[in-house]
């Protein structure tokens, strides 16, 4: 049984894990989305949501606690001034994990982890997703395809009408 075995170890020492997730959290809050493996994304979600919850209350103690994990003062300022106030009315669930498929080199399962839009109005679509494009209705052409076809026909008529040199 795996009771109370909640931490993924990633075959790394505790110091290496702590440093790795500190760097990942810094990058995550800087860019507000990162691509990593699914297991690391799930672990990062847990850590980053705790940090955001703590940052919602702007006190000196909370800043010092967060500075143990994140060592970049610019990111801490962004966290307290921009990110945490957006989620003031929300009780958790600040991140989203979108699975992207497998990595080409080692077939590791990749995921995009991003901060959600707290208003819920404009959903952010993932960049670099390997999902298949939407299928169009049979027999219908898009505007781009119509203009391409018109250009090709125009060139064909010009080449037929022009005498060879």
Backbone as a printed PyTorch tensor [residue, N CA C, xyz], in Angstrom:
tensor([[[  0.8390,  -1.1880,   0.0000],
         [  0.0000,   0.0000,   0.0000],
         [  0.8770,   1.2410,   0.0000]],

        [[  0.3700,   2.2950,  -0.6240],
         [  1.1580,   3.5120,  -0.7640],
         [  0.6250,   4.6250,   0.1370]],

        [[  0.1860,   4.3200,   1.3010],
         [ -0.3650,   5.3470,   2.1770],
         [  0.7150,   6.3400,   2.5950]],

        [[  0.3750,   7.6180,   2.5580],
         [  1.2440,   8.7230,   2.9720],
         [  2.5130,   8.8390,   2.1420]],

        [[  2.5280,   8.3030,   0.9350],
         [  3.6640,   8.4680,   0.0300],
         [  3.2800,   9.4990,  -1.0240]],

        [[  3.0820,  10.7370,  -0.6140],
         [  2.5430,  11.7400,  -1.5010],
         [  3.5510,  12.4760,  -2.3520]],

        [[  4.8240,  12.4240,  -2.0230],
         [  5.8230,  13.2020,  -2.7430],
         [  6.4350,  12.3580,  -3.8440]],

        [[  6.4420,  12.9020,  -5.0480],
         [  7.1310,  12.2280,  -6.1500],
         [  8.6060,  12.5550,  -6.0220]],

        [[  9.4650,  11.5640,  -6.0720],
         [ 10.8930,  11.8010,  -5.8140],
         [ 11.7040,  12.0460,  -7.0780]],

        [[ 11.2460,  11.6100,  -8.2340],
         [ 11.9060,  11.8520,  -9.5120],
         [ 13.3530,  11.3720,  -9.5490]],

        [[ 13.6980,  10.4150,  -8.7210],
         [ 15.0530,   9.8490,  -8.6710],
         [ 16.0980,  10.9410,  -8.4320]],

        [[ 15.7570,  11.8900,  -7.5580],
         [ 16.6590,  12.9900,  -7.2330],
         [ 16.7460,  13.1360,  -5.7240]],

        [[ 17.8280,  13.7310,  -5.2670],
         [ 17.9560,  13.9840,  -3.8310],
         [ 16.9830,  15.0960,  -3.4370]],

        [[ 16.7350,  15.2300,  -2.1520],
         [ 15.7720,  16.2300,  -1.7010],
         [ 16.2530,  17.6390,  -2.0310]],

        [[ 17.5760,  17.8860,  -1.9470],
         [ 18.1100,  19.2040,  -2.2780],
         [ 17.9140,  19.5110,  -3.7630]],

        [[ 18.1460,  18.5040,  -4.6070],
         [ 17.9830,  18.6910,  -6.0420],
         [ 16.5120,  18.9330,  -6.3860]],

        [[ 15.6140,  18.1690,  -5.7740],
         [ 14.1770,  18.3570,  -6.0030],
         [ 13.7480,  19.7580,  -5.5920]],

        [[ 14.1970,  20.1950,  -4.4190],
         [ 13.8220,  21.5090,  -3.9070],
         [ 14.3040,  22.6100,  -4.8570]],

        [[ 15.5460,  22.4950,  -5.3230],
         [ 16.0890,  23.4910,  -6.2440],
         [ 15.3680,  23.4480,  -7.5900]],

        [[ 15.0900,  22.2370,  -8.0800],
         [ 14.4170,  22.0910,  -9.3690],
         [ 13.0350,  22.7410,  -9.3330]],

        [[ 12.2570,  22.4800,  -8.2890],
         [ 10.9120,  23.0440,  -8.2220],
         [ 10.9410,  24.5340,  -7.8900]],

        [[ 11.9650,  24.9860,  -7.2060],
         [ 12.1190,  26.4190,  -6.9890],
         [ 12.3260,  27.1280,  -8.3230]],

        [[ 13.1910,  26.5730,  -9.1630],
         [ 13.4280,  27.1460, -10.4880],
         [ 12.1900,  27.0360, -11.3720]],

        [[ 11.4920,  25.9000, -11.2920],
         [ 10.2840,  25.7210, -12.1060],
         [  9.2020,  26.7090, -11.6920]],

        [[  9.0460,  26.9360, -10.3770],
         [  8.0360,  27.8860,  -9.9150],
         [  8.3770,  29.3060, -10.3530]],

        [[  9.6660,  29.6480, -10.3030],
         [ 10.0880,  30.9750, -10.7540],
         [  9.7480,  31.1660, -12.2280]],

        [[ 10.0750,  30.1730, -13.0540],
         [  9.7530,  30.2520, -14.4800],
         [  8.2490,  30.2700, -14.7080]],

        [[  7.5290,  29.4730, -13.9320],
         [  6.0780,  29.3920, -14.0780],
         [  5.4220,  30.7390, -13.7970]],

        [[  5.8240,  31.4000, -12.7170],
         [  5.2210,  32.6870, -12.3920],
         [  5.7200,  33.7870, -13.3220]],

        [[  6.9150,  33.6540, -13.8820],
         [  7.4240,  34.6540, -14.8240],
         [  6.6390,  34.5960, -16.1300]],

        [[  6.4520,  33.3960, -16.6870],
         [  5.8160,  33.2470, -17.9920],
         [  4.3350,  32.8990, -17.9120]],

        [[  3.8560,  32.5030, -16.7480],
         [  2.4740,  32.1230, -16.4670],
         [  2.0460,  30.8510, -17.2060]],

        [[  2.9680,  30.1810, -17.8610],
         [  2.7330,  28.8690, -18.4620],
         [  4.0780,  28.2760, -18.8330]],

        [[  4.2230,  26.9690, -18.5920],
         [  5.4410,  26.2830, -19.0010],
         [  5.0720,  24.8800, -19.4730]],

        [[  5.9590,  24.2970, -20.2700],
         [  5.7800,  22.9340, -20.7390],
         [  6.7760,  22.0470, -20.0100]],

        [[  6.2980,  20.9600, -19.4440],
         [  7.1390,  20.0320, -18.7070],
         [  6.4950,  18.6560, -18.7760]],

        [[  7.0250,  17.6980, -18.0410],
         [  6.4120,  16.3710, -18.0350],
         [  5.1470,  16.3970, -17.1810]],

        [[  4.3010,  15.4340, -17.3840],
         [  3.0190,  15.3970, -16.6620],
         [  3.2440,  15.2630, -15.1580]],

        [[  4.1700,  14.3920, -14.7480],
         [  4.4100,  14.1750, -13.3250],
         [  4.9410,  15.4400, -12.6570]],

        [[  5.8670,  16.1300, -13.3230],
         [  6.4080,  17.3700, -12.7560],
         [  5.3350,  18.4560, -12.7300]],

        [[  4.4730,  18.4900, -13.7320],
         [  3.3960,  19.4820, -13.7680],
         [  2.4290,  19.2600, -12.6010]],

        [[  2.1260,  18.0060, -12.3130],
         [  1.2040,  17.7140, -11.2010],
         [  1.8180,  18.1110,  -9.8670]],

        [[  3.1040,  17.8860,  -9.7140],
         [  3.7760,  18.2670,  -8.4730],
         [  3.9000,  19.7900,  -8.3860]],

        [[  4.2040,  20.4320,  -9.5120],
         [  4.3230,  21.8880,  -9.5480],
         [  2.9870,  22.5520,  -9.2420]],

        [[  1.8920,  21.9520,  -9.7090],
         [  0.5630,  22.5060,  -9.4360],
         [  0.3260,  22.5920,  -7.9350]],

        [[  0.6540,  21.5290,  -7.2180],
         [  0.4470,  21.5060,  -5.7760],
         [  1.2540,  22.6030,  -5.0830]],

        [[  2.5200,  22.7210,  -5.4590],
         [  3.3840,  23.7070,  -4.8180],
         [  2.9730,  25.1370,  -5.1760]],

        [[  2.6840,  25.3910,  -6.4340],
         [  2.3800,  26.7560,  -6.8530],
         [  1.0240,  27.2290,  -6.3220]],

        [[  0.0650,  26.3300,  -6.2050],
         [ -1.2330,  26.7480,  -5.6660],
         [ -1.1190,  27.1210,  -4.1960]],

        [[ -0.2650,  26.4320,  -3.4510],
         [ -0.0480,  26.8020,  -2.0510],
         [  0.6060,  28.1770,  -1.9530]],

        [[  1.5230,  28.4590,  -2.8730],
         [  2.1960,  29.7550,  -2.8740],
         [  1.2020,  30.8660,  -3.2160]],

        [[  0.3540,  30.6430,  -4.2030],
         [ -0.6310,  31.6640,  -4.5840],
         [ -1.6080,  31.9160,  -3.4420]],

        [[ -2.0450,  30.8660,  -2.7750],
         [ -2.9690,  31.0240,  -1.6520],
         [ -2.3270,  31.8530,  -0.5500]],

        [[ -1.0550,  31.6090,  -0.2900],
         [ -0.3560,  32.3780,   0.7410],
         [ -0.1560,  33.8290,   0.2960]],

        [[  0.0650,  34.0480,  -0.9980],
         [  0.3220,  35.3960,  -1.5120],
         [ -0.9450,  36.2530,  -1.5410]],

        [[ -2.1160,  35.6360,  -1.4350],
         [ -3.3540,  36.4230,  -1.4500],
         [ -3.4290,  37.3480,  -0.2380]],

        [[ -2.7660,  36.9700,   0.8510],
         [ -2.7080,  37.8310,   2.0290],
         [ -1.3220,  38.4640,   2.0650]],

        [[ -1.2390,  39.7320,   1.7810],
         [  0.0290,  40.4390,   1.6170],
         [  0.5790,  40.8670,   2.9770]],

        [[  1.2830,  39.9430,   3.6380],
         [  1.9210,  40.2570,   4.9100],
         [  3.4150,  39.9670,   4.8040]],

        [[  4.1700,  40.5350,   5.7080],
         [  5.6160,  40.3310,   5.7090],
         [  5.9520,  38.8580,   5.9500]],

        [[  5.2140,  38.2240,   6.8360],
         [  5.4610,  36.8110,   7.1190],
         [  5.2570,  35.9540,   5.8690]],

        [[  4.1570,  36.1990,   5.1480],
         [  3.8950,  35.4260,   3.9340],
         [  4.9720,  35.6660,   2.8790]],

        [[  5.4600,  36.8970,   2.7620],
         [  6.5370,  37.1740,   1.8150],
         [  7.7960,  36.3910,   2.1850]],

        [[  8.1030,  36.3470,   3.4540],
         [  9.3030,  35.6230,   3.8900],
         [  9.1640,  34.1270,   3.6760]],

        [[  7.9710,  33.5960,   3.9120],
         [  7.7470,  32.1690,   3.6860],
         [  7.8980,  31.8340,   2.2040]],

        [[  7.3490,  32.6710,   1.3360],
         [  7.4440,  32.4360,  -0.1080],
         [  8.8720,  32.6340,  -0.6000]],

        [[  9.6130,  33.5530,   0.0170],
         [ 11.0030,  33.7760,  -0.3920],
         [ 11.8990,  32.5760,  -0.0730]],

        [[ 11.4480,  31.6800,   0.7690],
         [ 12.2000,  30.4400,   0.9830],
         [ 12.1790,  29.5750,  -0.2690]],

        [[ 11.0990,  29.6520,  -1.0240],
         [ 10.9420,  28.8380,  -2.2370],
         [ 11.3770,  29.5740,  -3.5020]],

        [[ 11.0240,  30.8480,  -3.6150],
         [ 11.3020,  31.6330,  -4.8150],
         [ 12.3080,  32.7070,  -4.4350]],

        [[ 13.4500,  32.7310,  -5.1230],
         [ 14.5420,  33.6160,  -4.7300],
         [ 14.6600,  34.8540,  -5.6060]],

        [[ 13.7420,  35.0740,  -6.5070],
         [ 13.7700,  36.2250,  -7.4060],
         [ 12.7860,  37.2770,  -6.8900]],

        [[ 13.3170,  38.4200,  -6.5000],
         [ 12.4730,  39.4660,  -5.9040],
         [ 11.4590,  40.0340,  -6.9020]],

        [[ 11.8220,  40.0790,  -8.1840],
         [ 10.8820,  40.5800,  -9.1890],
         [  9.6630,  39.6650,  -9.3020]],

        [[  9.9030,  38.3600,  -9.2410],
         [  8.8080,  37.3940,  -9.3310],
         [  7.9250,  37.4660,  -8.0820]],

        [[  8.5390,  37.6770,  -6.9320],
         [  7.7510,  37.7990,  -5.6960],
         [  6.8730,  39.0490,  -5.7670]],

        [[  7.4320,  40.1460,  -6.2910],
         [  6.6290,  41.3650,  -6.4410],
         [  5.4820,  41.1240,  -7.4140]],

        [[  5.7610,  40.4360,  -8.5220],
         [  4.7060,  40.1250,  -9.4960],
         [  3.6400,  39.2320,  -8.8670]],

        [[  4.0670,  38.2750,  -8.0610],
         [  3.1410,  37.3480,  -7.4170],
         [  2.1920,  38.0870,  -6.4830]],

        [[  2.7350,  38.9740,  -5.6590],
         [  1.9070,  39.6820,  -4.6920],
         [  1.0990,  40.8170,  -5.3220]],

        [[  1.6450,  41.4710,  -6.3700],
         [  0.9740,  42.6440,  -6.9370],
         [  0.0300,  42.3160,  -8.0850]],

        [[  0.3590,  41.2930,  -8.9010],
         [ -0.4390,  41.0130, -10.0930],
         [ -1.2030,  39.6900, -10.0170]],

        [[ -0.4880,  38.6120,  -9.6860],
         [ -1.0930,  37.2810,  -9.7970],
         [ -2.1010,  37.0060,  -8.6820]],

        [[ -1.6820,  37.1420,  -7.4360],
         [ -2.5550,  36.7920,  -6.3090],
         [ -3.8290,  37.6320,  -6.2390]],

        [[ -3.7900,  38.9470,  -6.5000],
         [ -5.0530,  39.7130,  -6.4430],
         [ -6.1070,  39.2550,  -7.4460]],

        [[ -5.6740,  38.6790,  -8.5740],
         [ -6.6510,  38.1890,  -9.5560],
         [ -7.4820,  37.0460,  -8.9910]],

        [[ -6.9090,  36.2890,  -8.0470],
         [ -7.5800,  35.1020,  -7.5100],
         [ -8.1140,  35.3380,  -6.0960]],

        [[ -8.3380,  36.6000,  -5.7360],
         [ -8.7710,  36.9400,  -4.3790],
         [-10.0790,  36.2450,  -3.9990]],

        [[-11.0040,  36.1390,  -4.9480],
         [-12.3170,  35.5530,  -4.6680],
         [-12.3650,  34.0550,  -4.9230]],

        [[-11.2590,  33.4590,  -5.3140],
         [-11.2600,  32.0520,  -5.7000],
         [-10.5810,  31.2190,  -4.6250]],

        [[-11.1600,  30.0900,  -4.2820],
         [-10.6080,  29.2050,  -3.2630],
         [ -9.9060,  28.0150,  -3.9050]],

        [[ -8.7530,  28.2500,  -4.4590],
         [ -7.9790,  27.1590,  -5.0580],
         [ -8.3300,  26.9590,  -6.5180]],

        [[ -7.5890,  26.0540,  -7.1560],
         [ -7.8180,  25.7630,  -8.5610],
         [ -7.3350,  26.8730,  -9.4590]],

        [[ -6.1000,  27.3430,  -9.2330],
         [ -5.5730,  28.4690,  -9.9920],
         [ -4.8600,  28.0330, -11.2660]],

        [[ -4.5910,  26.7520, -11.3950],
         [ -3.8040,  26.2760, -12.5370],
         [ -4.5720,  25.2500, -13.3490]],

        [[ -4.1040,  25.0480, -14.5780],
         [ -4.6950,  24.0690, -15.4810],
         [ -3.5580,  23.2740, -16.0910]],

        [[ -3.7460,  21.9680, -16.2290],
         [ -2.7550,  21.1040, -16.8750],
         [ -3.3880,  20.5430, -18.1390]],

        [[ -2.7110,  20.7770, -19.2690],
         [ -3.1820,  20.2790, -20.5580],
         [ -2.1400,  19.3050, -21.0820]],

        [[ -2.5480,  18.0820, -21.3300],
         [ -1.6020,  17.0770, -21.8190],
         [ -1.3510,  17.2970, -23.3030]],

        [[ -0.0600,  17.2480, -23.6940],
         [  0.3370,  17.5780, -25.0540],
         [  0.7600,  16.3840, -25.8910]],

        [[  0.9160,  15.2360, -25.3250],
         [  1.4200,  14.0890, -26.0730],
         [  2.7900,  13.6940, -25.5680]],

        [[  3.5290,  12.9580, -26.3840],
         [  4.8250,  12.4540, -25.9550],
         [  5.9650,  13.2210, -26.6020]],

        [[  7.0650,  13.3340, -25.8670],
         [  8.2640,  14.0030, -26.3690],
         [  8.9400,  13.1150, -27.4010]],

        [[  9.5350,  13.7120, -28.4050],
         [ 10.1190,  12.9510, -29.5090],
         [ 11.3210,  12.1270, -29.0640]],

        [[ 12.1680,  12.6580, -28.1980],
         [ 13.4080,  11.9730, -27.8490],
         [ 13.2310,  10.7440, -26.9960]],

        [[ 12.4840,  10.8600, -25.9190],
         [ 12.3660,   9.7480, -24.9730],
         [ 10.9300,   9.3040, -24.7200]],

        [[  9.9930,   9.8400, -25.4530],
         [  8.5670,   9.4820, -25.3560],
         [  7.9820,   9.7770, -23.9790]],

        [[  8.5360,  10.7760, -23.2770],
         [  7.9730,  11.1830, -21.9950],
         [  6.6850,  11.9640, -22.2450]],

        [[  5.6920,  11.7350, -21.4060],
         [  4.4100,  12.4250, -21.5390],
         [  4.5930,  13.8940, -21.1600]],

        [[  4.2760,  14.8080, -22.0800],
         [  4.4260,  16.2410, -21.8390],
         [  3.0940,  16.8850, -21.4950]],

        [[  3.1800,  17.9750, -20.7480],
         [  1.9820,  18.7190, -20.3760],
         [  2.3030,  20.1970, -20.3230]],

        [[  1.2880,  21.0020, -20.5650],
         [  1.3860,  22.4460, -20.4370],
         [  0.6660,  22.8040, -19.1490]],

        [[  1.3580,  23.4810, -18.2490],
         [  0.7090,  23.9550, -17.0270],
         [  0.6380,  25.4660, -17.1230]],

        [[ -0.5370,  26.0160, -16.8550],
         [ -0.7260,  27.4530, -16.9840],
         [ -1.6730,  27.9560, -15.9160]],

        [[ -1.5830,  29.2490, -15.6410],
         [ -2.5230,  29.9010, -14.7430],
         [ -3.8240,  30.1090, -15.4970]],

        [[ -4.9320,  29.8520, -14.8420],
         [ -6.2130,  30.0210, -15.5120],
         [ -6.6280,  31.4830, -15.4760]],

        [[ -7.5600,  31.8190, -16.3460],
         [ -8.1230,  33.1570, -16.3700],
         [ -9.2040,  33.2040, -15.2980]],

        [[ -9.0440,  34.0110, -14.2470],
         [-10.0110,  33.9630, -13.1460],
         [-11.4010,  34.4320, -13.5220]],

        [[-11.5220,  35.3040, -14.5390],
         [-12.8440,  35.7750, -14.9330],
         [-13.6070,  34.6940, -15.6770]],

        [[-12.8770,  33.8270, -16.3800],
         [-13.5110,  32.7400, -17.1120],
         [-14.0790,  33.1560, -18.4480]],

        [[-13.8850,  34.4310, -18.8470],
         [-14.4890,  34.8990, -20.0930],
         [-13.6730,  34.4840, -21.2990]],

        [[-12.4390,  34.8910, -21.3740],
         [-11.6030,  34.5880, -22.5390],
         [-10.6580,  33.4440, -22.1910]],

        [[-10.9690,  32.2720, -22.6850],
         [-10.1270,  31.1190, -22.4290],
         [ -8.8500,  31.2260, -23.2450]],

        [[ -7.7440,  30.8860, -22.6400],
         [ -6.4560,  30.9280, -23.3240],
         [ -6.2100,  29.5750, -23.9570]],

        [[ -5.9290,  29.5610, -25.2570],
         [ -5.6730,  28.3080, -25.9400],
         [ -4.1940,  27.9880, -25.8530]],

        [[ -3.8250,  26.7280, -25.6780],
         [ -2.4180,  26.3720, -25.5500],
         [ -1.6750,  26.5890, -26.8580]],

        [[ -0.4180,  26.9950, -26.7390],
         [  0.4150,  27.1500, -27.9250],
         [  1.2660,  25.9080, -28.0770]],

        [[  1.4980,  25.5230, -29.3050],
         [  2.3480,  24.3690, -29.5580],
         [  1.6660,  23.0430, -29.3310]],

        [[  0.3730,  23.0230, -29.2420],
         [ -0.3470,  21.7810, -29.0250],
         [ -0.3070,  20.9340, -30.2820]],

        [[ -0.2170,  19.6290, -30.1080],
         [ -0.1370,  18.7280, -31.2500],
         [ -1.4850,  18.1160, -31.5880]],

        [[ -2.5450,  18.7960, -31.2300],
         [ -3.8710,  18.2750, -31.5300],
         [ -4.1640,  18.4550, -33.0140]],

        [[ -5.0040,  17.5950, -33.5410],
         [ -5.3340,  17.6780, -34.9580],
         [ -6.2350,  18.8790, -35.2030]],

        [[ -6.1170,  19.5210, -36.3650],
         [ -6.9620,  20.6850, -36.6500],
         [ -8.4170,  20.2600, -36.8200]],

        [[ -9.3030,  21.2390, -36.6810],
         [-10.7260,  20.9430, -36.8270],
         [-11.0220,  20.5340, -38.2610]],

        [[-11.8940,  19.5590, -38.3890],
         [-12.2760,  19.1080, -39.7240],
         [-13.3460,  20.0370, -40.2720]],

        [[-13.1960,  20.3930, -41.5470],
         [-14.1760,  21.2750, -42.1630],
         [-15.2470,  20.4400, -42.8540]],

        [[-16.3400,  21.0920, -43.1670],
         [-17.4310,  20.4010, -43.8450],
         [-16.9750,  19.9830, -45.2380]],

        [[-17.4370,  18.8490, -45.6780],
         [-17.0210,  18.3050, -46.9780],
         [-17.4970,  19.2120, -48.1050]],

        [[-16.5900,  19.5010, -49.0530],
         [-16.9550,  20.2850, -50.2260],
         [-16.8910,  21.7880, -50.0400]],

        [[-16.7190,  22.2810, -48.8280],
         [-16.6620,  23.7200, -48.6050],
         [-15.2090,  24.1540, -48.4970]],

        [[-14.9010,  25.3110, -49.0730],
         [-13.5510,  25.8350, -49.0370],
         [-13.5180,  27.0930, -48.1730]],

        [[-12.3870,  27.2880, -47.5310],
         [-12.2220,  28.5020, -46.7440],
         [-11.8820,  29.6540, -47.6700]],

        [[-11.8590,  30.8710, -47.1430],
         [-11.5530,  32.0510, -47.9510],
         [-10.1500,  31.9720, -48.5340]],

        [[ -9.2000,  31.4760, -47.7200],
         [ -7.8180,  31.3620, -48.1990],
         [ -7.7280,  30.4000, -49.3750]],

        [[ -8.4180,  29.2830, -49.2760],
         [ -8.3800,  28.2960, -50.3580],
         [ -9.0140,  28.8640, -51.6320]],

        [[-10.0910,  29.6480, -51.4800],
         [-10.7480,  30.2460, -52.6440],
         [ -9.8130,  31.2280, -53.3380]],

        [[ -9.1240,  32.0600, -52.5570],
         [ -8.2140,  33.0340, -53.1740],
         [ -7.0270,  32.3370, -53.8220]],

        [[ -6.5330,  31.2570, -53.2320],
         [ -5.4400,  30.4980, -53.8350],
         [ -5.8860,  29.9040, -55.1720]],

        [[ -7.0870,  29.3350, -55.1950],
         [ -7.6120,  28.7540, -56.4360],
         [ -7.7600,  29.8270, -57.5220]],

        [[ -8.2380,  31.0190, -57.1430],
         [ -8.3970,  32.1030, -58.1090],
         [ -7.0500,  32.5410, -58.6680]],

        [[ -6.0300,  32.6240, -57.8160],
         [ -4.6940,  33.0050, -58.2700],
         [ -4.1200,  31.9740, -59.2360]],

        [[ -4.3070,  30.7000, -58.9340],
         [ -3.7990,  29.6330, -59.8000],
         [ -4.4850,  29.6940, -61.1630]],

        [[ -5.8120,  29.8750, -61.1970],
         [ -6.5460,  29.9690, -62.4650],
         [ -6.0940,  31.1760, -63.2770]],

        [[ -5.8360,  32.2920, -62.5800],
         [ -5.3980,  33.4980, -63.2540],
         [ -4.0330,  33.2790, -63.9140]],

        [[ -3.1110,  32.6250, -63.2130],
         [ -1.7930,  32.3400, -63.7630],
         [ -1.8920,  31.4050, -64.9640]],

        [[ -2.7760,  30.4080, -64.8570],
         [ -2.9450,  29.4550, -65.9590],
         [ -3.4580,  30.1570, -67.2200]],

        [[ -4.4200,  31.0580, -67.0630],
         [ -4.9500,  31.7670, -68.2270],
         [ -3.8950,  32.7210, -68.8080]],

        [[ -3.0620,  33.3280, -67.9540],
         [ -2.0140,  34.2190, -68.4450],
         [ -0.9650,  33.4530, -69.2410]],

        [[ -0.5950,  32.2640, -68.7510],
         [  0.4180,  31.4770, -69.4680],
         [ -0.1220,  30.9300, -70.7960]],

        [[ -1.4050,  30.6150, -70.8540],
         [ -2.0120,  30.1240, -72.0970],
         [ -2.1140,  31.2390, -73.1280]],

        [[ -2.4500,  32.4540, -72.6710],
         [ -2.6540,  33.5770, -73.5930],
         [ -1.3290,  34.1380, -74.1080]],

        [[ -0.2750,  34.0840, -73.2910],
         [  1.0180,  34.6580, -73.6960],
         [  1.7160,  33.7020, -74.6740]],

        [[  2.2110,  34.2380, -75.8280],
         [  2.9250,  33.3760, -76.7950],
         [  4.3110,  33.0260, -76.2490]],

        [[  4.8190,  31.8630, -76.5940],
         [  6.1460,  31.4840, -76.1000],
         [  7.2170,  32.3700, -76.7070]],

        [[  8.2400,  32.6580, -75.9670],
         [  9.2970,  33.5820, -76.4240],
         [ 10.3740,  32.8960, -77.2110]]])
